[in-house]
Amino acid sequence: QVELVESGGGSVQVGGSLRLSCVASGRTFSGYAMGWFRQAPGKEREFVAVNSWSGSNTRYAEPVKGRFTISRDNAKNTVYLQMNSLKPEDTAVYYCAASRTYGYVKPTQYYYWGQGTQVTVSS
């Protein structure tokens, strides 16, 4: 069992930045690919980014490419999502998730989930 806890969400203005953190506890998460997803009101949960357990491979959704950066520190059991140049359409609840296989973009392909953290971007 892996427990995930996100933090770092909040309210920012357009163009601002936030860094989300996701801390894992329980079993070691160094063997897991870690992803970030988001869900806006009335919309399905969508893929944002994922990185491999080593951190050397990353994949991003098109809407966030060049603005968001995923990284991890396995010594701290933590994965991060640095979000820059935020837009109103980035407003959502952001979730981190763990998968045994790198590269997955569907929520159903991830085993463990955090409770989510709200990000609100206002103009």
N, CA, C and O atoms as a MOPAC input file, in Angstrom:
PM7 MOZYME 1SCF
protein

 N      0.84500 1    -1.18600 1     0.00000 1
 C      0.00000 1     0.00000 1     0.00000 1
 C      0.89000 1     1.24900 1     0.00000 1
 O      1.85600 1     1.33600 1     0.75800 1
 N      0.54900 1     2.20400 1    -0.85700 1
 C      1.24100 1     3.48700 1    -0.90600 1
 C      0.21600 1     4.57100 1    -0.62100 1
 O     -0.82500 1     4.63500 1    -1.27500 1
 N      0.49900 1     5.40400 1     0.33100 1
 C     -0.37000 1     6.53200 1     0.63700 1
 C      0.26200 1     7.79800 1     0.09400 1
 O      1.45400 1     8.04200 1     0.27700 1
 N     -0.54700 1     8.59500 1    -0.57100 1
 C     -0.05800 1     9.81800 1    -1.21300 1
 C     -0.79300 1    11.01900 1    -0.64100 1
 O     -2.01300 1    11.00100 1    -0.48200 1
 N     -0.03300 1    12.06100 1    -0.33500 1
 C     -0.62900 1    13.28500 1     0.20900 1
 C     -0.08400 1    14.47500 1    -0.56600 1
 O      1.11800 1    14.74000 1    -0.56000 1
 N     -0.99500 1    15.19700 1    -1.24100 1
 C     -0.60100 1    16.37800 1    -2.00400 1
 C     -0.68900 1    17.63100 1    -1.14100 1
 O     -1.44200 1    17.69300 1    -0.17000 1
 N      0.09700 1    18.61700 1    -1.52300 1
 C      0.03900 1    19.93700 1    -0.88900 1
 C      0.54700 1    20.97000 1    -1.87400 1
 O      1.09100 1    20.63100 1    -2.92500 1
 N      0.36300 1    22.23800 1    -1.52200 1
 C      0.90500 1    23.31200 1    -2.34000 1
 C     -0.09600 1    24.02600 1    -3.21300 1
 O      0.24700 1    25.00600 1    -3.87500 1
 N     -1.33600 1    23.55000 1    -3.22600 1
 C     -2.34100 1    24.23600 1    -4.02400 1
 C     -2.69400 1    25.59000 1    -3.42300 1
 O     -2.28000 1    25.92300 1    -2.31300 1
 N     -3.46100 1    26.35600 1    -4.17800 1
 C     -3.86900 1    27.66100 1    -3.69200 1
 C     -4.46900 1    28.47800 1    -4.81700 1
 O     -4.78500 1    27.96200 1    -5.88900 1
 N     -4.61900 1    29.77000 1    -4.54600 1
 C     -5.17800 1    30.69900 1    -5.51900 1
 C     -4.10300 1    31.64300 1    -6.00400 1
 O     -3.39300 1    32.25600 1    -5.20600 1
 N     -3.98400 1    31.75900 1    -7.31400 1
 C     -2.99800 1    32.65200 1    -7.91100 1
 C     -3.64300 1    33.40500 1    -9.06000 1
 O     -4.70600 1    33.02500 1    -9.55000 1
 N     -2.99200 1    34.46600 1    -9.47900 1
 C     -3.46400 1    35.20800 1   -10.64400 1
 C     -2.84500 1    34.64800 1   -11.90900 1
 O     -1.84200 1    33.93500 1   -11.87000 1
 N     -3.45500 1    34.98400 1   -13.01800 1
 C     -2.94400 1    34.55700 1   -14.31600 1
 C     -1.46700 1    34.93700 1   -14.44200 1
 O     -1.06300 1    36.05400 1   -14.11700 1
 N     -0.68700 1    33.99100 1   -14.91600 1
 C      0.74200 1    34.21600 1   -15.07200 1
 C      1.56700 1    33.83900 1   -13.86500 1
 O      2.79600 1    33.83600 1   -13.92500 1
 N      0.90200 1    33.52100 1   -12.76700 1
 C      1.61500 1    33.17600 1   -11.55400 1
 C      2.13900 1    31.74400 1   -11.57200 1
 O      1.99900 1    31.02000 1   -12.55800 1
 N      2.74500 1    31.35900 1   -10.45400 1
 C      3.35200 1    30.03000 1   -10.33100 1
 C      2.95200 1    29.37700 1    -9.01800 1
 O      2.66900 1    30.04400 1    -8.02300 1
 N      2.93900 1    28.07500 1    -9.04800 1
 C      2.73900 1    27.26900 1    -7.84900 1
 C      3.59100 1    26.01900 1    -7.98300 1
 O      3.86600 1    25.55800 1    -9.09100 1
 N      4.00600 1    25.47300 1    -6.84700 1
 C      4.67000 1    24.17800 1    -6.85200 1
 C      3.88900 1    23.22400 1    -5.96400 1
 O      3.72800 1    23.45100 1    -4.76500 1
 N      3.41400 1    22.16800 1    -6.57300 1
 C      2.71100 1    21.12400 1    -5.84100 1
 C      3.70100 1    20.05200 1    -5.39600 1
 O      4.67300 1    19.74600 1    -6.08700 1
 N      3.42700 1    19.50000 1    -4.23900 1
 C      4.22500 1    18.39400 1    -3.71600 1
 C      3.31800 1    17.21500 1    -3.42900 1
 O      2.14000 1    17.37800 1    -3.11100 1
 N      3.87900 1    16.04100 1    -3.54600 1
 C      3.14500 1    14.81600 1    -3.22200 1
 C      4.10900 1    13.91100 1    -2.46500 1
 O      5.11600 1    13.46200 1    -3.01100 1
 N      3.79000 1    13.65100 1    -1.21200 1
 C      4.63700 1    12.82000 1    -0.37300 1
 C      4.03000 1    11.43700 1    -0.25700 1
 O      2.83600 1    11.29300 1     0.00900 1
 N      4.85200 1    10.42500 1    -0.45700 1
 C      4.40000 1     9.04300 1    -0.36700 1
 C      4.84400 1     8.42700 1     0.94300 1
 O      5.94100 1     8.69200 1     1.43400 1
 N      3.98700 1     7.61000 1     1.49500 1
 C      4.34200 1     6.86900 1     2.70200 1
 C      3.87100 1     5.43300 1     2.54000 1
 O      3.12900 1     5.10900 1     1.61200 1
 N      4.30800 1     4.58300 1     3.44900 1
 C      3.99300 1     3.17000 1     3.31800 1
 C      5.13200 1     2.48900 1     2.58300 1
 O      6.30100 1     2.69100 1     2.91200 1
 N      4.79800 1     1.69600 1     1.60500 1
 C      5.83300 1     1.04200 1     0.82300 1
 C      6.64500 1     2.07900 1     0.04800 1
 O      6.13500 1     3.14500 1    -0.29900 1
 N      7.90600 1     1.76000 1    -0.21900 1
 C      8.73300 1     2.67900 1    -0.96600 1
 C      8.13900 1     2.93000 1    -2.34400 1
 O      7.59500 1     2.02200 1    -2.97400 1
 N      8.24800 1     4.14900 1    -2.79500 1
 C      7.67000 1     4.45300 1    -4.09100 1
 C      8.73400 1     4.57200 1    -5.18100 1
 O      8.44400 1     5.00400 1    -6.29700 1
 N      9.96700 1     4.18500 1    -4.84800 1
 C     11.02500 1     4.34900 1    -5.83500 1
 C     10.81800 1     3.46800 1    -7.05400 1
 O     11.39500 1     3.75300 1    -8.10300 1
 N     10.02900 1     2.41900 1    -6.96700 1
 C      9.77900 1     1.56200 1    -8.11100 1
 C      8.58400 1     1.99300 1    -8.93700 1
 O      8.24600 1     1.33700 1    -9.92200 1
 N      7.94100 1     3.08200 1    -8.55400 1
 C      6.71300 1     3.51300 1    -9.20500 1
 C      6.94000 1     4.72500 1   -10.09600 1
 O      7.69000 1     5.63700 1    -9.74700 1
 N      6.29000 1     4.72000 1   -11.23800 1
 C      6.14200 1     5.94600 1   -12.00000 1
 C      5.11500 1     6.81400 1   -11.28500 1
 O      4.11900 1     6.30600 1   -10.76900 1
 N      5.35400 1     8.10400 1   -11.25400 1
 C      4.46500 1     9.02100 1   -10.56000 1
 C      3.85900 1     9.99800 1   -11.54300 1
 O      4.55800 1    10.61800 1   -12.34400 1
 N      2.55500 1    10.12000 1   -11.46600 1
 C      1.85300 1    11.01000 1   -12.37400 1
 C      1.07000 1    12.07900 1   -11.64100 1
 O      0.75100 1    11.95900 1   -10.45800 1
 N      0.77300 1    13.13100 1   -12.39000 1
 C     -0.13900 1    14.17000 1   -11.91400 1
 C     -1.33100 1    14.22000 1   -12.87400 1
 O     -1.17900 1    14.17700 1   -14.09500 1
 N     -2.49500 1    14.30900 1   -12.28900 1
 C     -3.73400 1    14.45900 1   -13.03500 1
 C     -4.47100 1    15.66900 1   -12.47000 1
 O     -4.13500 1    16.17800 1   -11.40100 1
 N     -5.48000 1    16.11600 1   -13.20900 1
 C     -6.31000 1    17.19900 1   -12.68600 1
 C     -7.74500 1    16.98500 1   -13.12000 1
 O     -8.02800 1    16.32600 1   -14.12100 1
 N     -8.64600 1    17.56300 1   -12.33300 1
 C    -10.06600 1    17.44700 1   -12.64000 1
 C    -10.74500 1    18.76200 1   -12.33800 1
 O    -10.76600 1    19.22200 1   -11.19600 1
 N    -11.30000 1    19.36100 1   -13.37600 1
 C    -12.06600 1    20.60000 1   -13.23500 1
 C    -13.53500 1    20.24800 1   -13.02200 1
 O    -13.96100 1    19.15400 1   -13.39200 1
 N    -14.31900 1    21.15200 1   -12.43400 1
 C    -15.73800 1    20.86800 1   -12.19600 1
 C    -16.46200 1    20.49600 1   -13.48200 1
 O    -16.36100 1    21.19200 1   -14.49200 1
 N    -17.19300 1    19.39000 1   -13.43000 1
 C    -17.97100 1    18.95800 1   -14.57400 1
 C    -17.17600 1    18.29100 1   -15.67700 1
 O    -17.72300 1    17.96200 1   -16.73000 1
 N    -15.88900 1    18.08900 1   -15.44200 1
 C    -15.04100 1    17.46700 1   -16.46100 1
 C    -14.42100 1    16.18800 1   -15.93000 1
 O    -14.37300 1    15.95400 1   -14.72300 1
 N    -13.95000 1    15.36700 1   -16.85500 1
 C    -13.29600 1    14.13600 1   -16.46600 1
 C    -11.86800 1    14.42900 1   -15.98600 1
 O    -11.26100 1    15.44400 1   -16.32900 1
 N    -11.37700 1    13.51200 1   -15.19500 1
 C     -9.99700 1    13.63200 1   -14.72700 1
 C     -9.06700 1    13.45600 1   -15.93100 1
 O     -9.24700 1    12.54300 1   -16.73700 1
 N     -8.06800 1    14.34300 1   -16.04200 1
 C     -7.19200 1    14.29800 1   -17.20100 1
 C     -5.72300 1    14.25200 1   -16.79200 1
 O     -5.32200 1    14.76300 1   -15.74700 1
 N     -4.96200 1    13.63300 1   -17.64000 1
 C     -3.53300 1    13.49100 1   -17.44100 1
 C     -2.83300 1    14.83200 1   -17.56700 1
 O     -3.17900 1    15.64500 1   -18.42400 1
 N     -1.83500 1    15.06200 1   -16.69800 1
 C     -1.03600 1    16.27600 1   -16.75800 1
 C      0.42700 1    15.93400 1   -17.07300 1
 O      0.99900 1    16.45300 1   -18.03200 1
 N      1.01800 1    15.06200 1   -16.26500 1
 C      2.43600 1    14.73300 1   -16.43000 1
 C      2.74700 1    13.44200 1   -15.69600 1
 O      2.02900 1    13.03600 1   -14.78200 1
 N      3.83000 1    12.80700 1   -16.11300 1
 C      4.29200 1    11.59400 1   -15.43400 1
 C      5.80200 1    11.53600 1   -15.53800 1
 O      6.38400 1    11.96200 1   -16.53600 1
 N      6.43800 1    11.00200 1   -14.49400 1
 C      7.84500 1    10.69100 1   -14.66500 1
 C      8.14200 1     9.29700 1   -14.16400 1
 O      7.44200 1     8.75200 1   -13.31100 1
 N      9.19900 1     8.73600 1   -14.71900 1
 C      9.58300 1     7.36900 1   -14.40100 1
 C     10.15900 1     7.31000 1   -13.00100 1
 O     10.45400 1     8.34300 1   -12.40000 1
 N     10.32000 1     6.09800 1   -12.48000 1
 C     10.78700 1     5.96500 1   -11.10400 1
 C     12.18300 1     6.54000 1   -10.92600 1
 O     12.52300 1     7.01500 1    -9.84200 1
 N     12.99300 1     6.50400 1   -11.97400 1
 C     14.33000 1     7.08700 1   -11.88800 1
 C     14.30400 1     8.60100 1   -12.04200 1
 O     15.25500 1     9.29500 1   -11.68000 1
 N     13.19700 1     9.10000 1   -12.58600 1
 C     13.09000 1    10.53800 1   -12.83500 1
 C     13.68400 1    10.97000 1   -14.16000 1
 O     13.61200 1    12.14900 1   -14.50900 1
 N     14.26600 1    10.04700 1   -14.90400 1
 C     14.96900 1    10.42400 1   -16.13000 1
 C     14.03900 1    10.53800 1   -17.33600 1
 O     14.41800 1    11.12500 1   -18.35000 1
 N     12.85900 1    10.00200 1   -17.24400 1
 C     11.88700 1    10.07800 1   -18.33800 1
 C     10.64800 1    10.81900 1   -17.86700 1
 O     10.13200 1    10.57200 1   -16.77700 1
 N     10.18200 1    11.73100 1   -18.71000 1
 C      8.98600 1    12.49500 1   -18.38500 1
 C      8.08500 1    12.60000 1   -19.61500 1
 O      8.53000 1    12.48800 1   -20.75800 1
 N      6.83100 1    12.81600 1   -19.33700 1
 C      5.84000 1    12.97000 1   -20.41100 1
 C      4.82200 1    13.99000 1   -19.93500 1
 O      4.43000 1    13.98700 1   -18.76800 1
 N      4.39500 1    14.86100 1   -20.83800 1
 C      3.46500 1    15.92300 1   -20.47700 1
 C      2.28400 1    15.95400 1   -21.42300 1
 O      2.39200 1    15.58800 1   -22.59300 1
 N      1.15800 1    16.39600 1   -20.89700 1
 C      0.01400 1    16.68800 1   -21.74500 1
 C      0.31600 1    17.95700 1   -22.53400 1
 O      1.02700 1    18.84400 1   -22.06300 1
 N     -0.23400 1    18.02500 1   -23.73700 1
 C      0.05400 1    19.17400 1   -24.60700 1
 C     -0.27500 1    20.53100 1   -23.97000 1
 O      0.50300 1    21.47200 1   -24.12300 1
 N     -1.39500 1    20.65600 1   -23.26700 1
 C     -1.74200 1    21.98100 1   -22.72800 1
 C     -0.75100 1    22.53500 1   -21.70600 1
 O     -0.74800 1    23.73600 1   -21.43500 1
 N      0.09200 1    21.66500 1   -21.13300 1
 C      1.00100 1    22.13700 1   -20.08000 1
 C      2.46300 1    22.10300 1   -20.49600 1
 O      3.33400 1    22.52800 1   -19.73700 1
 N      2.73500 1    21.61100 1   -21.67200 1
 C      4.12300 1    21.53600 1   -22.13300 1
 C      4.76200 1    22.91500 1   -22.15400 1
 O      4.17400 1    23.88600 1   -22.63100 1
 N      5.95800 1    22.97600 1   -21.63400 1
 C      6.68800 1    24.23700 1   -21.60300 1
 C      6.34200 1    25.11700 1   -20.42000 1
 O      7.02100 1    26.11200 1   -20.16800 1
 N      5.28700 1    24.76100 1   -19.68500 1
 C      4.88000 1    25.56000 1   -18.52200 1
 C      5.01900 1    24.78100 1   -17.21100 1
 O      5.33700 1    25.36100 1   -16.17300 1
 N      4.78200 1    23.48300 1   -17.26100 1
 C      4.83400 1    22.63900 1   -16.06600 1
 C      6.06400 1    21.74300 1   -16.12500 1
 O      6.49800 1    21.32500 1   -17.19800 1
 N      6.61400 1    21.45900 1   -14.94800 1
 C      7.75600 1    20.56100 1   -14.84300 1
 C      7.52100 1    19.57700 1   -13.69900 1
 O      7.25600 1    19.97000 1   -12.56300 1
 N      7.62400 1    18.29400 1   -14.02500 1
 C      7.49600 1    17.26100 1   -13.00100 1
 C      8.89100 1    16.80800 1   -12.59700 1
 O      9.77600 1    16.66900 1   -13.44200 1
 N      9.08100 1    16.58000 1   -11.31900 1
 C     10.36800 1    16.09200 1   -10.82200 1
 C     10.11300 1    15.26700 1    -9.56500 1
 O      9.00600 1    15.26100 1    -9.02700 1
 N     11.13700 1    14.57900 1    -9.11000 1
 C     10.95300 1    13.76300 1    -7.91300 1
 C     12.25200 1    13.67500 1    -7.13900 1
 O     13.33900 1    13.83200 1    -7.69400 1
 N     12.12200 1    13.42200 1    -5.86000 1
 C     13.24200 1    13.18200 1    -4.97200 1
 C     12.93900 1    11.88800 1    -4.23900 1
 O     12.19800 1    11.89100 1    -3.25600 1
 N     13.50000 1    10.79100 1    -4.70400 1
 C     13.18300 1     9.49900 1    -4.12700 1
 C     13.67400 1     9.37800 1    -2.68200 1
 O     13.09700 1     8.63200 1    -1.89100 1
 N     14.72700 1    10.10400 1    -2.34200 1
 C     15.21800 1    10.07100 1    -0.96100 1
 C     14.18200 1    10.65400 1    -0.00300 1
 O     14.14300 1    10.30100 1     1.17600 1
 N     13.34300 1    11.55200 1    -0.52500 1
 C     12.29500 1    12.17800 1     0.29000 1
 C     10.91800 1    11.61000 1    -0.01200 1
 O      9.91500 1    12.07300 1     0.53100 1
 N     10.87200 1    10.60200 1    -0.88300 1
 C      9.57700 1    10.01800 1    -1.27400 1
 C      8.60400 1    11.09000 1    -1.75100 1
 O      7.41900 1    11.05400 1    -1.41700 1
 N      9.10100 1    12.03100 1    -2.52200 1
 C      8.29800 1    13.18100 1    -2.92400 1
 C      8.40200 1    13.41900 1    -4.42700 1
 O      9.47800 1    13.32500 1    -5.01700 1
 N      7.26500 1    13.72600 1    -5.02300 1
 C      7.21400 1    14.15200 1    -6.41300 1
 C      6.63600 1    15.56200 1    -6.44600 1
 O      5.76700 1    15.91400 1    -5.64800 1
 N      7.13400 1    16.35300 1    -7.37700 1
 C      6.74800 1    17.76400 1    -7.46600 1
 C      6.13500 1    18.07000 1    -8.82800 1
 O      6.38200 1    17.37500 1    -9.81400 1
 N      5.34100 1    19.11300 1    -8.85200 1
 C      4.85200 1    19.66700 1   -10.10300 1
 C      5.01300 1    21.17900 1   -10.01900 1
 O      4.25800 1    21.86200 1    -9.32700 1
 N      6.00200 1    21.68400 1   -10.73000 1
 C      6.20800 1    23.12300 1   -10.81100 1
 C      5.34700 1    23.66800 1   -11.93700 1
 O      5.47300 1    23.24700 1   -13.08700 1
 N      4.47900 1    24.59800 1   -11.60500 1
 C      3.52800 1    25.13600 1   -12.58000 1
 C      3.79500 1    26.62900 1   -12.75900 1
 O      3.64700 1    27.41200 1   -11.82000 1
 N      4.18200 1    27.00500 1   -13.94700 1
 C      4.46500 1    28.39900 1   -14.27400 1
 C      3.49700 1    28.90800 1   -15.33000 1
 O      2.82500 1    28.12600 1   -16.00200 1
 N      3.43300 1    30.21100 1   -15.46700 1
 C      2.56900 1    30.84100 1   -16.47900 1
 C      1.15600 1    30.28300 1   -16.41300 1
 O      0.58100 1    29.89500 1   -17.43000 1
 N      0.61700 1    30.24900 1   -15.23500 1
 C     -0.69600 1    29.63300 1   -15.03600 1
 C     -1.79500 1    30.39500 1   -15.74500 1
 O     -1.75700 1    31.62000 1   -15.85800 1
 N     -2.78000 1    29.64100 1   -16.22300 1
 C     -3.91500 1    30.17500 1   -16.95900 1
 C     -5.20500 1    29.80200 1   -16.22600 1
 O     -5.21500 1    28.86200 1   -15.43200 1
 N     -6.28500 1    30.52900 1   -16.48600 1
 C     -7.56300 1    30.16700 1   -15.84400 1
 C     -7.97500 1    28.71900 1   -16.12900 1
 O     -8.57800 1    28.06500 1   -15.27800 1
 N     -7.65700 1    28.23100 1   -17.30000 1
 C     -8.02900 1    26.85000 1   -17.64300 1
 C     -7.22100 1    25.80100 1   -16.88500 1
 O     -7.51200 1    24.61000 1   -16.98600 1
 N     -6.22600 1    26.22100 1   -16.13800 1
 C     -5.49100 1    25.29200 1   -15.27200 1
 C     -6.21600 1    25.07300 1   -13.93700 1
 O     -5.81100 1    24.22300 1   -13.14400 1
 N     -7.26800 1    25.82300 1   -13.69700 1
 C     -8.02600 1    25.67500 1   -12.46100 1
 C     -8.62000 1    24.28000 1   -12.36800 1
 O     -9.34300 1    23.84600 1   -13.26500 1
 N     -8.31800 1    23.58200 1   -11.28700 1
 C     -8.77600 1    22.20200 1   -11.11500 1
 C     -8.28400 1    21.69100 1    -9.76200 1
 O     -7.48900 1    22.34100 1    -9.08200 1
 N     -8.77400 1    20.52200 1    -9.39700 1
 C     -8.17300 1    19.77300 1    -8.30400 1
 C     -7.07900 1    18.90500 1    -8.91200 1
 O     -7.31700 1    18.17800 1    -9.87600 1
 N     -5.89100 1    18.98600 1    -8.34900 1
 C     -4.74500 1    18.25000 1    -8.85900 1
 C     -4.47200 1    17.04600 1    -7.96400 1
 O     -4.45000 1    17.15000 1    -6.73800 1
 N     -4.26500 1    15.90600 1    -8.61100 1
 C     -4.03100 1    14.65200 1    -7.91600 1
 C     -2.69400 1    14.05200 1    -8.34200 1
 O     -2.32100 1    14.11200 1    -9.51300 1
 N     -1.98900 1    13.48300 1    -7.39100 1
 C     -0.84700 1    12.65900 1    -7.77800 1
 C     -1.26500 1    11.19500 1    -7.70000 1
 O     -2.18500 1    10.83300 1    -6.96500 1
 N     -0.57800 1    10.37000 1    -8.46400 1
 C     -0.93300 1     8.96700 1    -8.56200 1
 C      0.30900 1     8.15000 1    -8.87400 1
 O      1.28700 1     8.65800 1    -9.42200 1
 N      0.25100 1     6.87500 1    -8.51300 1
 C      1.39500 1     5.98000 1    -8.69500 1
 C      1.01600 1     4.79600 1    -9.56700 1
 O     -0.06400 1     4.21800 1    -9.44000 1
 N      1.93700 1     4.45300 1   -10.45400 1
 C      1.74600 1     3.30900 1   -11.33800 1
 C      3.04100 1     2.51500 1   -11.43800 1
 O      4.13100 1     3.08000 1   -11.35200 1
 N      2.91700 1     1.21400 1   -11.61900 1
 C      4.10400 1     0.37200 1   -11.78900 1
 C      4.73600 1     0.53900 1   -13.15900 1
 O      5.88000 1     0.13500 1   -13.36500 1
 N      4.01300 1     1.12300 1   -14.09300 1
 C      4.51100 1     1.26000 1   -15.45600 1
 C      4.57300 1     2.71700 1   -15.85800 1
 O      3.61400 1     3.46500 1   -15.66400 1
 N      5.69700 1     3.11900 1   -16.41500 1
 C      5.86200 1     4.49800 1   -16.85100 1
 C      5.11200 1     4.74300 1   -18.16200 1
 O      5.01100 1     3.87100 1   -19.02400 1
 N      4.59200 1     5.96400 1   -18.27300 1
 C      4.04900 1     6.39800 1   -19.54900 1
 C      2.54500 1     6.36600 1   -19.66500 1
 O      1.98700 1     6.87600 1   -20.63700 1
 N      1.88300 1     5.78000 1   -18.69900 1
 C      0.42800 1     5.69500 1   -18.76700 1
 C     -0.20600 1     7.08200 1   -18.62200 1
 O      0.27900 1     7.93900 1   -17.88300 1
 N     -1.31400 1     7.26800 1   -19.35800 1
 C     -2.00400 1     8.55400 1   -19.29000 1
 C     -3.46000 1     8.41000 1   -18.85600 1
 O     -4.15300 1     9.41300 1   -18.68500 1
 N     -3.92800 1     7.18700 1   -18.67800 1
 C     -5.31200 1     6.98000 1   -18.24900 1
 C     -5.37900 1     6.81100 1   -16.74000 1
 O     -4.56000 1     6.09300 1   -16.16700 1
 N     -6.34100 1     7.45900 1   -16.08100 1
 C     -6.45100 1     7.31800 1   -14.62500 1
 C     -6.59900 1     5.86500 1   -14.17100 1
 O     -6.12200 1     5.49700 1   -13.09800 1
 N     -7.26000 1     5.03900 1   -14.98900 1
 C     -7.48700 1     3.65400 1   -14.60300 1
 C     -6.19600 1     2.83600 1   -14.56700 1
 O     -6.18500 1     1.71800 1   -14.05200 1
 N     -5.12200 1     3.38000 1   -15.10300 1
 C     -3.84400 1     2.67800 1   -15.14300 1
 C     -2.97400 1     2.98900 1   -13.92400 1
 O     -1.83400 1     2.53100 1   -13.84100 1
 N     -3.49200 1     3.74300 1   -13.00800 1
 C     -2.75600 1     4.10300 1   -11.79900 1
 C     -3.38800 1     3.44400 1   -10.58600 1
 O     -4.61100 1     3.41100 1   -10.44600 1
 N     -2.53100 1     2.91400 1    -9.70300 1
 C     -3.01500 1     2.13400 1    -8.57200 1
 C     -3.38300 1     2.98900 1    -7.36400 1
 O     -4.41100 1     2.76800 1    -6.72400 1
 N     -2.54600 1     3.95100 1    -7.06600 1
 C     -2.70600 1     4.70200 1    -5.82700 1
 C     -2.92000 1     6.17700 1    -6.14300 1
 O     -2.36200 1     6.71700 1    -7.09800 1
 N     -3.74500 1     6.81200 1    -5.31200 1
 C     -4.11400 1     8.20700 1    -5.53200 1
 C     -4.06500 1     8.98000 1    -4.23200 1
 O     -4.33200 1     8.44600 1    -3.15500 1
 N     -3.71300 1    10.27100 1    -4.36000 1
 C     -3.84600 1    11.17600 1    -3.24100 1
 C     -5.25000 1    11.74700 1    -3.18700 1
 O     -6.11100 1    11.40000 1    -3.99600 1
 N     -5.46600 1    12.62700 1    -2.22300 1
 C     -6.79500 1    13.18300 1    -2.01500 1
 C     -7.03600 1    14.43000 1    -2.84800 1
 O     -8.17300 1    14.88400 1    -2.97000 1
 N     -5.98300 1    14.98200 1    -3.41800 1
 C     -6.11500 1    16.13700 1    -4.28500 1
 C     -5.85000 1    17.44700 1    -3.57500 1
 O     -6.01800 1    17.56100 1    -2.36100 1
 N     -5.43200 1    18.43400 1    -4.35300 1
 C     -5.22300 1    19.78800 1    -3.84600 1
 C     -5.76100 1    20.77300 1    -4.89200 1
 O     -5.52600 1    20.61900 1    -6.09100 1
 N     -6.48200 1    21.78000 1    -4.41100 1
 C     -7.16700 1    22.71200 1    -5.30500 1
 C     -6.20300 1    23.78300 1    -5.81500 1
 O     -5.44100 1    24.37500 1    -5.05100 1
 N     -6.26000 1    24.01100 1    -7.11300 1
 C     -5.52900 1    25.11500 1    -7.73800 1
 C     -6.55700 1    25.99700 1    -8.44000 1
 O     -7.34500 1    25.52300 1    -9.25900 1
 N     -6.53700 1    27.27500 1    -8.10900 1
 C     -7.46100 1    28.22600 1    -8.71200 1
 C     -6.66000 1    29.37800 1    -9.31400 1
 O     -5.86800 1    30.02900 1    -8.63300 1
 N     -6.88500 1    29.61200 1   -10.60300 1
 C     -6.18400 1    30.68500 1   -11.30100 1
 C     -7.21200 1    31.72100 1   -11.73700 1
 O     -8.14500 1    31.40700 1   -12.47600 1
 N     -7.04100 1    32.93000 1   -11.28600 1
 C     -8.01900 1    33.97300 1   -11.58900 1
 C     -7.38000 1    35.07100 1   -12.43500 1
 O     -6.18200 1    35.34200 1   -12.35100 1
 N     -8.23100 1    35.69000 1   -13.25000 1
 C     -7.74400 1    36.76600 1   -14.12700 1
 C     -8.00100 1    38.13000 1   -13.50300 1
 O     -7.65900 1    39.15400 1   -14.09500 1

